[in-house]
Amino acid sequence: MTDPLLLLIDMLAVFRFSRLIVADSIFDTPRSWLLARWPGDETVFGTTPTAEPPPYVHAVTGIELIWVDGTWMAARPRWFGKWLSCIWCVSPYVAAAVVMARSWWDWWQYPALVAALSAVAGIIHVRTSE
């Protein structure tokens, strides 16, 4: 890839797709489902104390929970949950997918451009709403 414009578009697409996976509300439901099964360091399972002594086992997922500062957290966080909650961790994989898509498919320029324009709109919104 030698065209600087295509590189910029792909960089913004990587940012947008990474943020979509890690933080955007449109993926809250699948992200919550995944984090309930493979919790990360910051996955909260609730804030209501129980009469049972810790460790407490989550009824649906079987995850062992401990009471930490007023919230139920996973006793042993999983690597996948940590990865799913970290934009620095997700972005190299998204970047690899974007590079492969750019090299394999001519039509990739359209979704990449849409993602890049969405990223720019989001950045402008954050900057102007402060």
Backbone as a printed PyTorch tensor [residue, N CA C, xyz], in Angstrom:
tensor([[[  0.8500,  -1.1650,   0.0000],
         [  0.0000,   0.0000,   0.0000],
         [  0.8960,   1.2290,   0.0000]],

        [[  0.8420,   1.9720,  -1.0660],
         [  1.6870,   3.1670,  -1.1670],
         [  0.8840,   4.4540,  -1.1410]],

        [[ -0.4130,   4.3590,  -1.2890],
         [ -1.2480,   5.5580,  -1.3160],
         [ -1.5100,   6.0400,   0.1170]],

        [[ -1.0400,   7.2500,   0.4800],
         [ -1.2330,   7.7490,   1.8460],
         [ -2.7140,   7.9180,   2.2240]],

        [[ -3.5550,   8.2250,   1.2480],
         [ -4.9770,   8.3720,   1.5350],
         [ -5.6010,   7.0390,   1.9470]],

        [[ -5.2390,   5.9680,   1.2340],
         [ -5.7470,   4.6430,   1.5980],
         [ -5.2400,   4.2200,   2.9750]],

        [[ -4.0100,   4.5590,   3.2800],
         [ -3.4570,   4.2480,   4.5950],
         [ -4.2270,   4.9990,   5.6830]],

        [[ -4.5140,   6.2690,   5.4620],
         [ -5.2790,   7.0530,   6.4260],
         [ -6.6820,   6.4770,   6.6030]],

        [[ -7.3270,   6.1190,   5.5120],
         [ -8.6650,   5.5210,   5.5780],
         [ -8.6220,   4.2320,   6.3820]],

        [[ -7.6390,   3.3940,   6.1250],
         [ -7.5410,   2.1310,   6.8590],
         [ -7.2050,   2.3480,   8.3340]],

        [[ -6.3900,   3.3320,   8.6480],
         [ -6.0850,   3.6210,  10.0550],
         [ -7.3500,   4.0540,  10.7950]],

        [[ -8.1350,   4.9190,  10.1710],
         [ -9.3820,   5.3460,  10.7980],
         [-10.3760,   4.1900,  10.8920]],

        [[-10.3780,   3.3090,   9.8980],
         [-11.2520,   2.1310,   9.9440],
         [-10.8470,   1.2040,  11.0930]],

        [[ -9.5540,   1.0240,  11.3100],
         [ -9.0870,   0.2020,  12.4320],
         [ -9.5590,   0.8100,  13.7480]],

        [[ -9.4120,   2.1170,  13.8840],
         [ -9.8890,   2.7950,  15.0970],
         [-11.3820,   2.5600,  15.2880]],

        [[-12.1580,   2.7640,  14.2260],
         [-13.6210,   2.6600,  14.3330],
         [-14.0640,   1.2420,  14.6560]],

        [[-13.5200,   0.2510,  13.9570],
         [-13.9100,  -1.1350,  14.2090],
         [-13.4520,  -1.5990,  15.5950]],

        [[-12.2850,  -1.1550,  16.0390],
         [-11.8010,  -1.5180,  17.3810],
         [-12.7110,  -0.9300,  18.4460]],

        [[-13.0770,   0.3140,  18.2660],
         [-13.9800,   0.9480,  19.2350],
         [-15.3510,   0.2980,  19.2180]],

        [[-15.8060,  -0.1010,  18.0440],
         [-17.0880,  -0.7880,  17.9210],
         [-17.0860,  -2.0660,  18.7640]],

        [[-16.0090,  -2.8180,  18.7080],
         [-15.9010,  -4.0640,  19.4610],
         [-15.8130,  -3.8100,  20.9620]],

        [[-14.9990,  -2.8460,  21.3640],
         [-14.6750,  -2.6590,  22.7790],
         [-15.6870,  -1.7880,  23.5260]],

        [[-16.2310,  -0.7470,  22.9000],
         [-16.9440,   0.2470,  23.6940],
         [-18.3200,   0.6730,  23.1900]],

        [[-18.6230,   0.5700,  21.9200],
         [-19.8650,   1.1420,  21.4060],
         [-21.0960,   0.3970,  21.9180]],

        [[-22.1510,   1.1630,  22.1870],
         [-23.3600,   0.5840,  22.7800],
         [-24.1020,  -0.3610,  21.8380]],

        [[-23.8830,  -0.2410,  20.5500],
         [-24.5750,  -1.1280,  19.6110],
         [-24.2170,  -2.6000,  19.8430]],

        [[-23.0380,  -2.8520,  20.4050],
         [-22.6130,  -4.2180,  20.6950],
         [-22.6550,  -4.5430,  22.1840]],

        [[-23.4070,  -3.7640,  22.9820],
         [-23.4930,  -4.0300,  24.4210],
         [-24.0160,  -5.4280,  24.7300]],

        [[-25.0580,  -5.8570,  24.0260],
         [-25.6590,  -7.1600,  24.3190],
         [-24.7050,  -8.3150,  24.0290]],

        [[-24.1140,  -8.4120,  22.8160],
         [-23.1790,  -9.5240,  22.6080],
         [-21.9250,  -9.4100,  23.4750]],

        [[-21.4650,  -8.1800,  23.7260],
         [-20.2790,  -8.0010,  24.5720],
         [-20.5830,  -8.4550,  25.9940]],

        [[-21.7490,  -8.0830,  26.5140],
         [-22.1410,  -8.4960,  27.8690],
         [-22.2710, -10.0130,  27.9590]],

        [[-22.8350, -10.6240,  26.9280],
         [-22.9750, -12.0770,  26.9150],
         [-21.6020, -12.7450,  26.9640]],

        [[-20.6770, -12.2560,  26.1360],
         [-19.3230, -12.8190,  26.1140],
         [-18.6000, -12.5860,  27.4380]],

        [[-18.7320, -11.3790,  27.9970],
         [-18.0430, -11.0860,  29.2510],
         [-18.6400, -11.8340,  30.4360]],

        [[-19.9190, -12.2130,  30.3510],
         [-20.5120, -13.0220,  31.4180],
         [-19.9220, -14.4260,  31.4300]],

        [[-19.5130, -14.9030,  30.2650],
         [-18.9450, -16.2470,  30.1790],
         [-17.4270, -16.2600,  30.3390]],

        [[-16.7720, -15.2160,  29.8560],
         [-15.3080, -15.0860,  29.9580],
         [-14.9850, -13.7000,  30.5140]],

        [[-15.2000, -13.4920,  31.8130],
         [-15.0630, -12.1540,  32.3830],
         [-13.6310, -11.6380,  32.3880]],

        [[-13.5260, -10.3250,  32.2610],
         [-12.2310,  -9.6610,  32.3670],
         [-12.0190,  -9.1340,  33.7710]],

        [[-10.9800,  -8.3450,  33.9460],
         [-10.6560,  -7.7690,  35.2530],
         [-11.7500,  -6.8470,  35.7760]],

        [[-12.4570,  -6.1760,  34.8860],
         [-13.4120,  -5.1530,  35.2940],
         [-14.8650,  -5.5620,  35.0730]],

        [[-15.1310,  -6.8330,  34.7920],
         [-16.4950,  -7.2960,  34.5730],
         [-17.2270,  -7.3470,  35.9080]],

        [[-18.3340,  -6.6000,  36.0080],
         [-19.1380,  -6.5460,  37.2300],
         [-20.3500,  -7.4560,  37.0630]],

        [[-20.5990,  -8.3110,  38.0570],
         [-21.7200,  -9.2370,  38.0150],
         [-22.8890,  -8.7930,  38.8850]],

        [[-22.7580,  -7.6860,  39.5520],
         [-23.8560,  -7.1760,  40.3690],
         [-23.3290,  -6.4310,  41.5780]],

        [[-24.2670,  -5.7610,  42.2760],
         [-23.8780,  -4.9710,  43.4390],
         [-24.6960,  -5.3270,  44.6740]],

        [[-25.4760,  -6.4000,  44.6000],
         [-26.2950,  -6.8030,  45.7340],
         [-25.5780,  -7.8920,  46.5230]],

        [[-25.3060,  -7.6390,  47.8070],
         [-24.6440,  -8.6800,  48.6010],
         [-25.5790,  -9.8680,  48.8320]],

        [[-25.0210, -11.0390,  49.0280],
         [-25.8070, -12.2310,  49.3240],
         [-25.4560, -12.7280,  50.7170]],

        [[-26.3020, -13.6320,  51.2080],
         [-26.0550, -14.1980,  52.5340],
         [-24.9720, -15.2730,  52.4760]],

        [[-24.7070, -15.7690,  51.2740],
         [-23.6930, -16.8120,  51.1340],
         [-22.2930, -16.2360,  51.3280]],

        [[-21.4300, -16.9790,  51.9970],
         [-20.0540, -16.4870,  52.1240],
         [-19.3070, -16.6380,  50.8010]],

        [[-18.3780, -15.7330,  50.5210],
         [-17.5800, -15.8630,  49.2950],
         [-16.7240, -17.1110,  49.3720]],

        [[-16.3240, -17.7240,  48.2960],
         [-16.6870, -17.3500,  46.9260],
         [-18.0950, -17.8130,  46.5770]],

        [[-18.7400, -17.0480,  45.7440],
         [-20.0850, -17.3050,  45.2780],
         [-19.9950, -17.7370,  43.8210]],

        [[-20.7900, -18.7230,  43.4250],
         [-20.7630, -19.2070,  42.0400],
         [-21.9860, -18.6690,  41.3070]],

        [[-21.7450, -17.9860,  40.1770],
         [-22.8200, -17.4280,  39.3620],
         [-23.7040, -18.5570,  38.8670]],

        [[-25.0360, -18.4100,  39.0310],
         [-25.9760, -19.4880,  38.7300],
         [-26.0100, -19.8640,  37.2510]],

        [[-25.8620, -18.8990,  36.3740],
         [-25.9910, -19.1740,  34.9370],
         [-24.6630, -19.6300,  34.3340]],

        [[-23.5910, -18.9120,  34.6300],
         [-22.3250, -19.1850,  33.9540],
         [-21.3990, -20.1110,  34.7230]],

        [[-21.6340, -20.2740,  36.0220],
         [-20.7500, -21.1100,  36.8210],
         [-19.4270, -20.4400,  37.1660]],

        [[-19.3230, -19.1340,  36.9180],
         [-18.1070, -18.3850,  37.2140],
         [-18.0280, -18.1440,  38.7210]],

        [[-16.8810, -18.3960,  39.2980],
         [-16.6740, -18.1310,  40.7200],
         [-16.4730, -16.6300,  40.9270]],

        [[-17.2880, -16.0570,  41.8330],
         [-17.2650, -14.6210,  42.0720],
         [-16.7650, -14.3060,  43.4740]],

        [[-16.1780, -13.1330,  43.6180],
         [-15.7620, -12.6370,  44.9200],
         [-16.3080, -11.2200,  45.0990]],

        [[-16.4980, -10.8030,  46.3250],
         [-17.0320,  -9.4790,  46.6560],
         [-15.8700,  -8.5080,  46.7830]],

        [[-15.8250,  -7.4980,  45.9040],
         [-14.7260,  -6.5310,  45.9050],
         [-15.3090,  -5.1160,  45.8850]],

        [[-15.0840,  -4.3570,  46.9330],
         [-15.5090,  -2.9550,  47.0010],
         [-16.9650,  -2.7390,  46.5900]],

        [[-17.8600,  -3.5730,  47.0650],
         [-19.2790,  -3.3940,  46.7960],
         [-19.7850,  -3.9490,  45.4880]],

        [[-18.9780,  -4.7540,  44.7960],
         [-19.4260,  -5.3760,  43.5470],
         [-18.9470,  -6.8220,  43.4820]],

        [[-19.6850,  -7.6280,  42.7580],
         [-19.2730,  -9.0080,  42.5000],
         [-18.3760,  -9.0320,  41.2710]],

        [[-17.1890,  -9.5540,  41.4270],
         [-16.2140,  -9.6380,  40.3350],
         [-15.7850, -11.0970,  40.1800]],

        [[-15.2410, -11.4330,  39.0250],
         [-14.7460, -12.7840,  38.7870],
         [-13.5210, -13.0430,  39.6600]],

        [[-13.5010, -14.2140,  40.2880],
         [-12.3560, -14.5720,  41.1270],
         [-11.1120, -14.7680,  40.2650]],

        [[-11.3070, -15.3600,  39.0940],
         [-10.1790, -15.5800,  38.1710],
         [-10.5830, -15.0510,  36.7910]],

        [[-10.2170, -13.8080,  36.4850],
         [-10.5640, -13.2550,  35.1700],
         [ -9.9640, -14.0950,  34.0400]],

        [[-10.6460, -14.1180,  32.9210],
         [-10.1960, -14.8710,  31.7500],
         [ -9.4800, -13.9440,  30.7820]],

        [[ -8.5410, -14.4710,  30.0190],
         [ -7.7790, -13.6550,  29.0720],
         [ -8.6910, -13.0640,  27.9950]],

        [[ -9.7210, -13.8180,  27.5760],
         [-10.5910, -13.3240,  26.5170],
         [-11.3650, -12.0880,  26.9740]],

        [[-11.8070, -12.0850,  28.2190],
         [-12.5160, -10.9320,  28.7580],
         [-11.6170,  -9.7140,  28.8660]],

        [[-10.3700,  -9.9370,  29.2410],
         [ -9.4030,  -8.8390,  29.2910],
         [ -9.1820,  -8.2900,  27.8810]],

        [[ -9.0210,  -9.2020,  26.9190],
         [ -8.7780,  -8.8200,  25.5290],
         [ -9.9570,  -8.0330,  24.9640]],

        [[-11.1780,  -8.4990,  25.2320],
         [-12.3890,  -7.8840,  24.6880],
         [-12.6420,  -6.4950,  25.2640]],

        [[-12.0550,  -6.1920,  26.4030],
         [-12.2720,  -4.9080,  27.0660],
         [-11.1460,  -3.9140,  26.8190]],

        [[-10.1860,  -4.2590,  25.9790],
         [ -8.9740,  -3.4480,  25.8170],
         [ -8.7730,  -3.0740,  24.3480]],

        [[ -8.9100,  -1.7810,  24.0300],
         [ -8.7640,  -1.3560,  22.6290],
         [ -7.3430,  -1.5970,  22.1210]],

        [[ -6.3520,  -1.4830,  23.0130],
         [ -4.9620,  -1.7610,  22.6220],
         [ -4.7900,  -3.2360,  22.2640]],

        [[ -5.5520,  -4.1030,  22.9240],
         [ -5.4410,  -5.5390,  22.6740],
         [ -6.1870,  -5.9590,  21.4030]],

        [[ -7.3340,  -5.3590,  21.1660],
         [ -8.1750,  -5.7070,  20.0120],
         [ -7.6160,  -5.1450,  18.7080]],

        [[ -7.0610,  -3.9310,  18.7670],
         [ -6.7020,  -3.2290,  17.5320],
         [ -5.6650,  -3.9260,  16.6560]],

        [[ -4.6530,  -4.6450,  17.1760],
         [ -3.7470,  -5.3350,  16.2440],
         [ -4.4480,  -6.4020,  15.4040]],

        [[ -5.4320,  -7.0790,  16.0030],
         [ -6.1750,  -8.0960,  15.2550],
         [ -7.0940,  -7.4480,  14.2290]],

        [[ -7.7110,  -6.3450,  14.6130],
         [ -8.5430,  -5.6000,  13.6650],
         [ -7.6670,  -5.0620,  12.5370]],

        [[ -6.4910,  -4.5460,  12.8750],
         [ -5.5710,  -4.0260,  11.8460],
         [ -5.1640,  -5.1290,  10.8720]],

        [[ -4.8890,  -6.3120,  11.3930],
         [ -4.5330,  -7.4350,  10.5180],
         [ -5.6890,  -7.7670,   9.5750]],

        [[ -6.9080,  -7.7530,  10.0960],
         [ -8.0770,  -8.0270,   9.2560],
         [ -8.2560,  -6.9420,   8.1930]],

        [[ -8.0290,  -5.6870,   8.5670],
         [ -8.1580,  -4.5790,   7.6070],
         [ -7.0950,  -4.6800,   6.5170]],

        [[ -5.8700,  -4.9950,   6.8910],
         [ -4.7940,  -5.1470,   5.8960],
         [ -5.1130,  -6.3000,   4.9410]],

        [[ -5.5790,  -7.4170,   5.4960],
         [ -5.9390,  -8.5540,   4.6250],
         [ -7.1060,  -8.2100,   3.7180]],

        [[ -8.1140,  -7.5270,   4.2670],
         [ -9.2610,  -7.1530,   3.4410],
         [ -8.8490,  -6.2170,   2.3120]],

        [[ -7.9690,  -5.2730,   2.6150],
         [ -7.4900,  -4.3360,   1.5920],
         [ -6.7560,  -5.0870,   0.4780]],

        [[ -5.9870,  -6.1020,   0.8340],
         [ -5.1990,  -6.8040,  -0.1800],
         [ -6.0140,  -7.8580,  -0.9410]],

        [[ -7.0820,  -8.3710,  -0.3480],
         [ -7.8420,  -9.4450,  -0.9850],
         [ -9.0360,  -8.9690,  -1.8050]],

        [[ -9.7110,  -7.9220,  -1.3440],
         [-10.9830,  -7.5470,  -1.9440],
         [-10.9740,  -6.1030,  -2.4320]],

        [[-11.3030,  -5.9180,  -3.6920],
         [-11.3760,  -4.5660,  -4.2510],
         [-12.5100,  -3.7570,  -3.6260]],

        [[-13.5950,  -4.4180,  -3.2740],
         [-14.7490,  -3.7160,  -2.7200],
         [-14.5200,  -3.2510,  -1.2850]],

        [[-13.4000,  -3.6410,  -0.6690],
         [-13.1290,  -3.2580,   0.7240],
         [-13.0850,  -1.7430,   0.9040]],

        [[-12.7470,  -1.0090,  -0.1560],
         [-12.6310,   0.4400,  -0.0210],
         [-13.9300,   1.0830,   0.4740]],

        [[-15.0740,   0.5120,   0.1640],
         [-16.3430,   1.1220,   0.5570],
         [-16.6380,   0.9690,   2.0490]],

        [[-16.5990,  -0.2430,   2.6290],
         [-16.8090,  -0.3160,   4.0820],
         [-15.7080,   0.3980,   4.8680]],

        [[-14.4780,   0.3740,   4.3520],
         [-13.3920,   1.0770,   5.0400],
         [-13.6480,   2.5820,   5.0470]],

        [[-14.1150,   3.1220,   3.9310],
         [-14.4140,   4.5500,   3.8560],
         [-15.5690,   4.9180,   4.7850]],

        [[-16.6000,   4.0880,   4.8240],
         [-17.7280,   4.3410,   5.7320],
         [-17.2460,   4.3450,   7.1850]],

        [[-16.4310,   3.3670,   7.5620],
         [-15.9040,   3.3090,   8.9300],
         [-15.0110,   4.5140,   9.2260]],

        [[-14.1930,   4.9070,   8.2600],
         [-13.3000,   6.0520,   8.4550],
         [-14.1000,   7.3410,   8.6320]],

        [[-15.1160,   7.5480,   7.8170],
         [-15.9470,   8.7490,   7.9560],
         [-16.7080,   8.7440,   9.2800]],

        [[-17.1460,   7.5570,   9.7100],
         [-17.7980,   7.4360,  11.0130],
         [-16.8340,   7.7910,  12.1400]],

        [[-15.5940,   7.3620,  12.0170],
         [-14.5760,   7.6880,  13.0290],
         [-14.3420,   9.1870,  13.0860]],

        [[-14.2360,   9.8090,  11.9300],
         [-14.0170,  11.2600,  11.8850],
         [-15.2060,  11.9870,  12.5080]],

        [[-16.4250,  11.5550,  12.1850],
         [-17.6100,  12.1860,  12.7620],
         [-17.6170,  12.0350,  14.2800]],

        [[-17.2540,  10.8700,  14.7720],
         [-17.2080,  10.6440,  16.2130],
         [-16.1610,  11.4990,  16.8950]],

        [[-15.0040,  11.6010,  16.2930],
         [-13.9290,  12.4300,  16.8610],
         [-14.3450,  13.8970,  16.8860]],

        [[-14.9470,  14.3740,  15.8010],
         [-15.4080,  15.7650,  15.7510],
         [-16.4940,  16.0040,  16.7950]],

        [[-17.3980,  15.0640,  16.9410],
         [-18.4610,  15.2040,  17.9420],
         [-17.9010,  15.3250,  19.3480]],

        [[-16.9360,  14.4660,  19.6890],
         [-16.3320,  14.5160,  21.0170],
         [-15.6140,  15.8450,  21.2270]],

        [[-14.9180,  16.3100,  20.2200],
         [-14.1680,  17.5780,  20.3350],
         [-15.0640,  18.7980,  20.4580]],

        [[-16.2160,  18.7840,  19.7740],
         [-17.0740,  19.9600,  19.7760],
         [-18.1090,  19.9590,  20.8910]],

        [[-18.3370,  18.8400,  21.5420],
         [-19.3580,  18.7850,  22.5800],
         [-18.7850,  19.0460,  23.9710]],

        [[-17.5140,  19.2900,  24.0910],
         [-16.9130,  19.5390,  25.3970],
         [-17.0540,  20.9630,  25.8310]]])
